[in-house]
């Protein structure tokens, strides 16, 4: 389709989906409490140990709820879950603002964990299935990459806006603004388009689902011992993750790629504090954040890379991360930003590959398994980082954490078919065969 031709019906529907989801992501991340909630904790009188325990509680809630929420997203409306999730965040932020205390903060983090779990898996599954229904599944990588960049822009804007709002009204003002953003996010979530089979049809498909090319050894007679409902959805997802080799490989790679750099990002300011004065730390953190944002936009480029170049990208990212961390100079953060840019792109391309590899009806369940793996890697990194910090500096720890990426690069080279380059359609391309 030429640039001057009118858009087709699938193009228009895909555009509506993209715009609504971008708005949803922006509002989900435009939370003015983000840059000041640690300060709120300390001003309330919490110790460092108490604050750390809140972070652990937050991570554990995500681990516990990740897979059950994925099963739920395959059994009921994903739009319903995406619309409901921000309401839990709004309630948590309101509790923090109205009655700040350790108990209130713990409850807020539990609600925040519910919010994230309901979104994880449901969002990816809804987007991919809707685009696939329109014959535009090839646009998924571009959409998810740009949406990730939109979320980072929202975080940066929220950080900038939080300062004057906090100066004018303190914690009540930033808390109220955060609650409002979450409520508007819920409205955007309920506005997302969704066209799915009925829950009964989905459960029946899940009960019969077997990954392509996987032989069953214990098929029960018709109508005997066959699970139904959520059990069927969960079984189908676990079976696909276990017995479908491409899905299994990508799940493992996603957990390692996203879990390590995602956890390290929390320590960026501490690493920056070793090389610049405190007033300059935000500038280095901003540089790294910009790299992450660009990485999301480069997702379509990563989809076009062949296996060799893709593996080389991971290896070069590992080298840049290690050298930048060990440099002890502000310029080293340019290398760290480039590394995070590449790793963000790699993670999103792996997510695209995962969605393309899923053949059964339990898409959100399988995707949630990737989120569970990422959370487990991240919380393990937190513990390891804390132990190592008693012996070496931040730069050495970050450099050591780059080593697993060399293993990932090796796997990408040695295991064929883990990632393949695909043609990425232009936004103006015409969908065929589906209206």
N, C-alpha and C positions, 0 to 999 in steps of 0.2 A: 504494500500500500504506500503510495507516495505521501509526502509530507502535507500535500494540499487536499488529499482525499478525506471525505468525512469518515469519522471513526465507525467501525463496525459495532454491533451490539455487544459482542464479547469484550472489545476494547473499552467501551464505555463502562461496562460493569467492572472490569478489572481496574479501571481508573478510579471508580467510586470506592472499591475495596481498598486501593492503595491510599487514597486521600484520607479515608476514615481511619485506617490503621495508623498512618503517620500522626494524625491528630491524637489518637489514643496513646501512642507511645510518647508523644511530646508532653501531654498532660500527666502521664504516669510518672515521668521523670522531673517535671517542673514542680519540685517540692522544696520550698524555701527552708524547711527544717533540716535538709540534708547537710548543708555546710556548717550548721550550728548545733546539731543535736549532741555532739560530744561535749561541747561547751555547756549545754543545758545539764548534762549529767554531772559534770564537775561542779557547776554552780549549785546544784541540788545537794552536793556533799558526798557524791559517790567516789570511792577510791578507784585506783587503776585496776585492782583485782576485781572489784564489782563490775566495772565497765567491761572488762574482758569476759567475765562470766555471762554478761548480756549478749555479747557477740557469739559466744559458744552456743547459748540458748537459741539464738537466731538461726545459726547454721544447723543445729540439730533439728529444729522444727522443719526446716526445708528438707532435710534428709528423710525424716519420718513421713512427711506428707507428699513427697514428690511422686512416687509411683501410684499411691491411692488416688491422687488428684488426676493423674493421667488416665487411669481406668475410668474415673468419673467423667472425664472429657470425652471418652469414647462411648459412654453409655447415655449421656444426656447432651443437651445443646451446649456447644462450645461457646457460642455467643452469650448464653446465659452466664457461664462461668466467667468470661472476660468482663462482662458488665458488672457482675457481683463482686469480683476480686477487689477493685479499688475501694469499695465500701468498707471492707475490713481495714484497709489502710487509713481511710478517713476516720474510722472509729479509734484506731490506735493513736493517730496524731492528736485527736481531740482529748483522749485520756492523758497523754503526755503533757498537753498544754494546760488542762484544767487542774490536774492533781499530780504534779510531778513528784515521783518517789521511786524507790527501787522496784517495788511491786508493780507500779503503773508502767514503768519502763519495760519490765519483763513481760507484762501482758501485751504491751504495744508491740514488742518484738515477736511475740507469738502470733498476733494478728497480722503482722507484716509477713511472717513466714507463710501463713495461710494465703495471703494475697499473692505472694510470689509463686506458691505451689499451684494455685488455681490457674495462673497465667502460663506457667511453664508447660509445654506440651500442647496445651489447648490452642495457643496462638499459632504455633508453627503448623499444627494439623489443620486448623481452619483455613489459614492462608493457602497452604499447598493444595488442599482438596478443592477449594473454591476456584483457584487458578486452573487446576487440572480439569475441573468441570467445564470451564470456558475454553479448554484447549490451549491454555497459556501457561502450563506448568513451568516452561522454560524461563519465565520471568520471576520465579520465586527467589532465586539468588539475588537478583537486582533489588527486588522489593525488600527482602530481609536485610540486605546490606545498607540500603538507604535509610531504612527505619532505625537501624542501629545508630547510624550517624545522626539522625534526628533526635534520638534519645540523648546522645552526648551533647548536642547543641542545647537541648533543654536543661541539662545539668549545668552547663556553663552559664546560661542565662539566669538560672535560678540562683547560682552562686553570686552573680553580679547584682541581682535584684535584692537578694537577702540582706545585704549590708545596709542600704537606705531604709528598708522596711523595718529591720531590727532596730536601727537607730531611732526610728520614729515611734515604734510601738512595742519593742522588746519581744520576748518569747510569745506573748499572746497574739501579736500581729503576724509573725511568721507561722505560728501554728494555725491560725485561722485561714491564712492564705494556702497552706498545705492541705487543709481539709477541703477548701473550695476546689482546688485543683483536682483532688481525688474524686470529688463528686462529679465534676465535669468530665473526668476520665471515664467514670461509670456510664454517663450518658453516651459518650462516644463508643464505648464497648457494646452497649445495647443497640447501637445503630449499625454495627458491622453486618454485612450481608452473610447469610448462611443458608445453604440448601443441602440438607442431608437426609438420608433415609430415616424412617422412624426408628425409635430405640429398639423395638422388637425386631426389625429387619437387621439392624446392626448386630444385635446379640446373636441372632441366628447365623449370620455370616461369620461372626467370631467363633461360634461353636464348631463351624465346619472348616475354619481357616487353617491351612497348612502352607508354609512357605513353598514357593515354587522350587521343584527339584528335591524336596525333602521327603523321604519315604517314612511312613509311619509303621511302627512295629506292633502297636497295641491298640489298633482301631477297634472300639467296642461294637457289638452288633447294634443295628439301628434301634434307637430309642432306649438303649440300656446304658446306664451310667454316664450319659452325656450331660455335662454341666450346662447350666443356663444362666442368663443374666450377667452380673458383673464377674462372676467366676469364669464364664466363657470368655469375656473380654480380656481379663487378666491372663488367662491361660494362652489365648491366641498371641498376646503381646510377648509373653515370656518365651513361648515356643519359637516365635520368629526371631527374637534376639539370640536364642541359643542355637537354633538349627539353620538359620540363614547366614552363611559365612560372610557375605558382604556387609550385612547389617551388624553382625557381631564385631567385625574388624573396625568398622567406622565408630561404633559405640565406644570401643576401647580407646581409639585415637582421639575422639572428641573429649573424653574425660581427661586425658593427659594434657592435650593442647590447651583446652580452656581452663582446666583446674589450676595449672601451674601459674600461667601469667596472670590469670584473674586474681589469684591469691597474692602474687607478688605486687600487683598494682596498689594494694592497700599499704604497702611499705615504701611507696615511691617518695613520699614526703620525708620519711626518716633517712633514706639514702641521700636525698637532696640536702638534708641538713648537715651531712658530713662534708659537703663541698662548697656550700655557699652560706651566707648569713641568713638568718631566719626570714628577713623581709623579702629575700629573693627566691625562697622556696616555692611560692605559688607560681612563679614564672616557669620554673622547670617542670612542675607538675602539669601546668597548662600545655607545655611543649609535648609531653608524653601523651596527654589526653587528645591533643590534635592528631598525633600519629594514630591513635586508636580510631578516631573518627574517619580519617582518610582510609584506613584499612577496611572499614565497612563499605565505603564507596567503591573500593577496588574489587569487590566480590566478583562481578562479572569477568574481570580480567583474570582472576584466579581460576575461574571455571574453564577458561580457555587453555590454561597451562597443561602441558603433558606431564605424565608421572615423573619424569626426570627433573624437569624444571620445578615442579611442585615440591619434590623432595629437596632440591637445592635451595628453594626459598626458605624451607624450614631450617636447614643447616645454616644458611647465612644469617637467619634471624637469631639462632642460638649463638653464633659467633659475635654478632653485633651486641646482643644482650650482655654477654660475658665481658667483652672488651669495654663496653660503655660503663658497666658497673665497676670494673676494676681500674678505670682510668683515673678516678679521683678528681676529675675536672668537670666543670659545667658543660663543656662541649660533649662529654660522654653521654649526656642525656639526649643529644640528637640521635646517637646510635640506639639508645634505649627506645626512643620514640619510633625509630624505623623498625626495630625488632617487634614492638607491640603492634605496629601497623601491619607487618607481615603476618604475625600470629593471629591477629583479629581476622584478617582476610582468610587465612588457612582454616580457622575454626568455622567460619561461616560457609566456606566451600564444603567442608566436611558435613555441615548440617544439611546443605543442599543434597549432597551425595546420600546421606541417610534417608532423606525424604524420598529420593528417587528409588532407593533400594527396598523400601517397605512395600510389601505386596498385599498384606492382610488388612483387615478393617481396624486394627487396634493401633492406629498411627500415633495418637496422643500418648498411649501407654508406652510404646517403644521410645518415643521422643523423651518421655519423662525418665526413662532408664538412663538416657544420656545425661540428663540433669542430675540424677542421683549420683552417677559416677563422677561428674564434675565436682559436686559438693563434697564427696568423700575425699577426692584428691586435694581439694582446697583446705578442708579442715585438717588433713594430714600435714599439709604444708605449714599451716599455722603452728601446729605443735612442733614440727621440726625446726621451723624458723626460731621459735622461742628458745628451744634447746641450744641451737647453734649460736644464738646471739650472745651466750655467755662465754664463747670462746673466740669468735672472729667477728669482724665488722660486717656492716650491711652489704658492702660491695662484694665481699667474698661469698656471702650466702647467696646473693642473687646470681653470681657467676656459676656457683655450684648447681643452682636450680636450672641453669641453661643446658646442662648435660643431658637430661632426659629427651630434649628435643633432637639431639643427635641420634638417639635410639629411634625416635619417630621417623626421622628422615631415612634411616636405614630400612625400617619396615616398609616405608612407601616405595623404596626402590626394589626390595626383595620380594614383596608380595604383590603380584600383578593384579590389576583390577580394583585395588582399594580406592583409587581416585582416577577418574578418566576425564580427559578434556571433552567439553561439550560445546556445540555452537550455542551462543547466547543470542536470542532474537532481539532485535531493536524494539524500542517501546512502540513504534508505529507499525510493527509487523501485523499481518492479517492472520487471525485465527481461522482455521479451516475445519469444517465438519461439525462444529458445535455452535448452537445458537443459545 
